Amino acid sequence: MKRIKKWMALLIGICVLTAGCGNGAQTESAGTASGSSENKEAGAEEAAGAGEESSESAFSDGEKQKVIWFTSATKYKAAYESMAAKLLEEENIEIEFQQVADDQYHTMLKTKLATGDAPDIFEHNAPTEYGTVNAQENCVELTGEEWVSRLVNPDILKDKNGKIWAFPTESSECYFGMYYNKGLMEELGLAEEMNPKTYEEFLGLCQKIKDKGVVPVYFPDKDSSVMQCWVTSALPIVLSVNNPDALEKIRVNEAKWTDYPEYIQVLETLTELYEKGYVNENHASATQDMWKEAVATGEAAMMYTGEWTVTDMLAKYPDLELGSFVVPFADQDATSIGAYVSSVYVCKNGQNTDAALKVLECFSRPEYMNLYYEQLPGFPAFSDVDGGQVPQCVQSIVDNYVETNKYFIEMNGAIPEMSSILPDLWKNYVDMVNGGSTPLQIVEEWQVKYEEYMAETEQTGF
């Protein structure tokens, strides 16, 4: 695998605290999986041996412990089951995965944290969601954990005071692109056209695919976190032409969302795909599982997403070959990326905090994380972990855009302070493509909500 350590310094340099989009994963419900047993006081001491090969611990000698792991459909990975099974055998800690739909996750997590019904572990992006989950009040600080010394990219996790509140599963992530079924494109005779250089060429490609009787672009709009990837990645690229500092001005209240017609233009490009019939007709009820199956089986040609969907799909459809290209928004040869990582948090008020810390210590070990990357090749958070063979369609975006500095930080990430209210905006996008509102209405209503929230939370400039 090409480890791309070289470009990590780039992200560290530009890692303003950023919000991300949802990561793709499967939506089947997860059951109870594995774990280890814990001796409360010994648990903290055992955390110091994170990198050791021995599985001897106070947990394995005592009564079986249970850890509640709260997650969402997009965050949960089937690879966790293999890691949890090993944990149960070696440490006698059982992990109970509690998985809920993405559109319910934010609300349910906030409720659990506020009402004392906190899980032992939950998943969220970091550092972008530190404020969203009020990490300082609700979570265990992880800065001093032994595994921190083995992180490839520790700076991406630090808050403004240099503290770490989350355990990362990747060193960096979020490489947006149009991923497509290569075999299908060859059958349609369009393999040579899968690299449009202008936005009009991209629309022309969609029309050619449609003329062949295939859905050009599939969207699973039952989960609004997928559609929003188009907007969050396109806007900074479009703004770069005439207003490259627009998002920073909006962040500190020197400008408004309504000041920039580019936002409306990006929303119009999205609605245009639906109006021209370039999107699956069942988009409103389509799920992420349907999305992946449609592209994998050739019902649809393309999907706009990040690398998390690719690795998940290839684990389920090992014979599938995916290609990728960057959509030339505003005719720009660039993409957007996130400066955040999918992460695991330990709740300060969970029922089994010591066992939860032991879970992270074990999961940081190469023998555990290698199980993860065997199924989901990627860019490991730890220097001694084998990330496997990264899919070429992902590696090409890293090589051609990340390593060459032809990228921007996604819209969501440029203003991390607004991450708590982003799910409401994403639902509005879905309403928009279903004819419930216009792009102008979306932007005007968002400005009001954004300004009120930023003032209420006393953000800089408000």
N, C-alpha and C positions, 0 to 999 in steps of 0.2 A: 504493500500500500504506500501510496505517496502521502506522507504525513503532513505536508504543508506547514511545518513549523515556521518556515521562513516568513510566511505572511502573518503569523500571529502578532508580530510586533506592530503591524499596521493596525490591527483591530485594537490593540491596547492603546495605541495613540489616539484613535478616534472614538474610543468607548465612552462617550457621554452616556449617562445612564439611560438605557433605551428600552422601549416597550416592544414587544414582539407580537407576532401573529400566532395563530394556533398551529400546533404541530399535528401532522396527520398521523392517525393510527387507526386501529380497528375499533368497531363499535359493538362487537359481541361483548356480553357481560363477562366480567372476570370473577372467578370463584375464589375460594380460600386457597392460598398456597403456603409456602413453607416458612420456617424460621428456627429460632433457638431459645434456650432457657436462661433465665437471668437471676443473678444474685444481686440485689439492688446496689449495694455499696461496691461490690467488685466490678460491676459493669463499667463504671467510669475509669477504673484502673486498667481494665482490659482494652479500653479504647486506644491506649498508648501503643499497643502492639499491632497496629493496623497492617503493617507490611510483612508481618512474620508468617511463615509457612504453617506453623503449628496451629491446629484447631482447638487446642486445649484452652478452656476458659471456664470461669465460674458458671456461665450459662449452661454449658453442656453437662455440668455435674448436677444441676438442680432440676426443679420442676419446670415443665414446658411453659414458656412465656408466649403471649400473643401480642402482636403489634398491629394496630389498625392503620392501614395505608389508604388515604382518601385521594381519589384521582378522577380524571375525566376521560371521556372516550378518546380525545385526541392525545392525551398524555400517556395513557396506559399502553404498555408494550407487552406482547405475549412472551418476549424474552425474559421478563421479570419472573415468570413461572419457573424457569430453569434455575435462576439464581436463588429464588425462594426455596425451591426443593433442596438445593445444596445447603442452604442456611439451616433448614429444619433438621437435616441429617447431621450436620456438623456442630450446630450451636443450640439446637433444641428451641429455636425461636420460630414461631409460626406467624406468617404474615397473612392477614385477612385484607384482601384488596376490595375496597368499596368504590365502585365505579358508577358515575352518574353522567347523564347527557351533558354536552358542552354548554348548552344554553341555560343549564341549571347550576353549573358548577360554581361560578363566581358568587351567586346569591347564597347557595347552600354553604359554601366555605365561610363566607362572612358571618352567616348565622351561627355556625358551629363555633367559630372563634369568639363571637360576642356572648354566647349563652352558656359557655362552660362545657359544651359538648365537643370539645376539640379532639380530633384524631391524634394518634401518635406522630404520624407522618402525613404530609400532603405535598402535592406537586404544583409548581408554578414556575414561571420564568424568573430569572435573576440576572442582574440586580433590579430589573425594571419594576418588579412587583413588591419590592421591600416596603414601599409606602402603602401599597394596596392592602397588604396583609398586616401592616403595622408590626414588622418583624421584631423591632426592638422590644415591644411589649408582649408579643405572642410567641416568639420563637427562641430557641436555644442558640446562643452565639457559637459559631463553629470555628472562629479564627484560630484557636489554639489546638485544633484537632491534628493528629499526626499526619493524616493524609493530605493536609494542605501543602506540606512541603514537596509533594510529588505532583502537584498540579502543573499542567502545561501553561495555563493562562490564568493565574490567580487574580490578576488585577481586574479582570472583567467582573469578578464577584464582589469587589469591595465597595462599601458604601462611602460616603464622603468623609467618614472618619477612619477609613481603612479597615473596617470590620466586615467579616464574612458571616452571612446568615443562611447560606444554602450550599448544598452538595450538588455539583454539576454532573450531568451524564455525558456531556460533550465539552470540548474545549472552545467551540464556537459553532454557530449554525445559522441557518436561514439564507439559502442561496436560491433566490427566486428565478424562475424561468418557465418556459412552456415545454413541458415534458410530453413526449409523444410515442406512440407505438410504432417502432421502426419497421417491423414486419408488415404491418398494415399499410404504411406509406409506400413500401416497395410494391405491394400488391396493387395499389391504386395508381402506380406510376408517378408518384409525387416525391419520391425520395430525394431528388436533386433540388427540390424547391423548399426544403425545410430549413431555410436560413434567410428569411426575408430581411431586407436592408432598410425598408421604409415601412411606415405604418400602413400605407395603401397596399403595399405588397403583402403585408400580413392579412389584410382583409380579403385581398384577392385569393390568397391561399385558402382561407376559410370557405370562400365561395366554391372553389374547385373541389374541396373535400365534400361540401354539401351536395354538389352536383353529382358526386359519385354515390350518393345515398347514405353517407355516413355523417354522424353528428360531429361537427368540427371541434367544438370545445364543450366539455362536460363540466357542469357546476352542480354540486350537491347542496342546494340552498336551504335544506332543512337545518344545516349547520352554518350559521352566518359567518363563522370564523374563516371559512374557506374562501367565499366570495371576496371578503375584504382584502385578501392578499393582493388582488388586482389594484385596488386603490392605494393601499399603503406603499406598494412598490412603485407604482406609476407616478404618483404626484411629485416626489422629489426630483425625478428625472425630467418631467415636464417643466417644473419650476426652474430647473437649472439653466434653461435657455435664456430667460429674461429676469428672473427673480431668485437667484440661488440662495439668498439669505432670508427668504420669506418665512420659513418655518421657525427659524430662530427669533425673528421679529414677533411672530405670533406667540411664541412661548413666553416672551417677557412683556407682552401686551403693548408692543410698539406698532402692531398691525393686527388686523382682524382677518378671519378666514374669508369673509365676504369681500375683502380687498383684492383678492386674486381670482380672476376668471379661470385660471388654470384648474382650480379644484372642480369647478362646474364642468370644464372640458373633459377631465378625467372621468367624471361620473357619466358624462354623455357617451364616452367611448364604451363604457360598460353596458349601458342601456342599449346602445347600438347593436351589440352582439346578440342581444335577446330579440330586438325588433327585426333584425335581418334573418332570424332563424338559424343562427350559428351555434345556439345553445340547445341542449336537450329539452324537449317539451315538458318533461316531468320534473324540471328543476326544483319546483317548490317543495316537492315531497321526497326528492332524492337524498339519500344518506351517503355517508362517506364510503361505506362498503359497496354500495351500488356504483358510486363514482369510480372506484378502483377496478371493480369487475368490468365496467363498461369499457374502459380504456384497455384493460388487459385482454379482453376477448374480442376487441375490434368493433364493438358497437359504437364507440366514439374514438376519435383520433388523438385528441390532446387534452391536457389538464394544466391549469396554471396553479403552481404550487411551489413548495420548497423541497429540499432533499429528504425531509423526514418521510414524505409520502412515497418517495422512490424506494428507499430501503425497506419500508414496510411492504410495498407491493411485490418487490422482488423476493422477499421471504415467502410470500404466499404463492407467487407465480414465478418459480425459478427459471422457467424457459422463456420468460418475457424479456425482450430487449427494448430498452427505452432510449430514445435520443432526446436532445434538448436544444433549444435556442432561446435567445433573449428577445422578447418582444420590443421592437424599436419604437417605443413611445416617443412622440415628438421627433421621430426620425433620428433618435440618439442611439448610438451603439454603447449602451451602458445598462447596468442592472442595479437593483437595490438589495441590500443585505441587512441582517439584524446584528446588533452588537449586544446580544444577550445569550443566555444558555438555558435550556430546560433543566430544572433543578428540583431537588428534594429538600424540604424543610422539616425540622423537628419541632413539634409544639411544646412550649414550656409547660402547658397545663394538660398534656396528654396523660393517659393512664399508665403508660409504661415508657417513660422518657429514657431511662438507662438502656433498656433493650432496643429502643429506636436508635440511639447513638451507636450501639453495637452493630445494628443492621448497616448503618453507613460505613462503619469501620470495615466490616466484612466485604461490603459491596465495592469498596475502594480497591480491594486486592485484585491483582491481575487474574487470579484463577476464577474470580467472580465476573469481573468486567469483560474478560475474554468470552464468557458465555453469551453476554449481551451482544458483542460485536461479531460473533459467529453468525448470528441471525440478522443483525442490523449493522453492516459495515459503515464506518464513519470516522470521525475525528475525535479520538479519546481525550478525556479530560486529564488523564494521568499519563505521565511520561513512560511508565513501564508496562503499558497495556497495548496489545496488538489490535489495531482498529480494523484489520481485515482489508479486503480489496474493495476500495470505494468504487461504486458504479461509474463507468466512464462518462455517462451523461451528467453526473454531478461534478466529476473531476474536471470536465471541460469548462464548466462555468467558473470553477475556482482558478483554473489555469489562465483562461482568457479574460477574466474580468476582475477577480479578487486580487490575483498576484500582479496584475497590470494597473491596478488603481482605477479601473473603469467602473466604479460603483458609487452609490450614495447610501446613506443610512435611511432606512424606510421611514415613512411619515410617522407611524406610531412611535418609533424609537427616537425620533427627533424631539419629541415632547413627552418624555416619560411621565411627567406629572399628571397627565390626563388618562393614564392607563386604566384607572378604576371605572371610568365611564365609557370606555371604548365599546364594550359589548352592546350598549344602547345604540351607538352609532351604526354598528354593523347590522343590527336588526333593521335600521332605517334603510340601509342599502337594499336589503331583501324586499322591503316594502316598495322601494322605488322601482325595481325591475318588474314588480308585479303590478305597476301602474297606480300605486297608492300615493305617490308624491313625485315631484319633479326634482331634478338635480338642484335647481335654485332653492327650492324649499328645504331640501336636505341641508344645504350649506347655511342658509339663514337660521334654521332651527338649531343647528349644531353650534353656531356662534353664540347663541343665547345660552344654551346649556353649558358650553365650555366656559364662557365668561363667568357665569354664576358659580360653577364648581371651583374654578381657579381662585375666585375671590373668597369663597367659603373656606377653602383650604389655605388661604393666605400665601399663595405662590408669588414668586418674584414679579413685581410690576403690577400686581392686582390689589 
